[in-house]
């Protein structure tokens, strides 16, 4: 075939391929990252979907644990399982129930975050109102608050723990500060929803770590133990622990009594309401001694 004729027939292939490639690259860039004003909303939406998936998994785990606990109770009534095995299945069920409650609470929290992120979508096109810019300002505000303890001589003398890297609370703050700095996006960079979420969580953790370090430093300056808990919390924890132990002991005793009663029933009379010795006396004739 004439090469010129072939070129005239298929001339449109190259421009079409180039255009398709350009569209693909643009689409991949839009999916991979953005610096837009909807970034916080999109990250919250993705996290809600993940939280809902985890909650579904936890609910299925509860169903399995409940079925296994019921099976072990039945096995114990048939003398094929011990009370310790039933108690173990009950603990697994209780842990699964606690996890599903936590997962449901996480879903509710993610829903609230999604609503807040939707309400905070900036209407203006100025980048200082965008989510990443807001996080940058929150990050810088925490750093500025800590710098006051480094640059103010009065605070430096009054609260030396805020500069002491050996203090546990201050060391935790320094670690959180490094994580926040490492996850901070560079200016003008395209940020994925996962990167934004990581930076957002790092800034939130940094704010909490600073509050703990500041509280600890002020408590030490006042001569108090920053890790001391109120007495009522210790008392409440002891009551809860003792109540749980009492419930376990009562459940074990009831299970043992039921198993013993079931064994006597299978080995004696068909009517559990009539003891074996009473049934024996009732079958005696008139010659039986009075």
Order of alpha helices (4+ residues) and beta strands (2+ residues): alpha-alpha-alpha-alpha-alpha-alpha-alpha-alpha-alpha-alpha
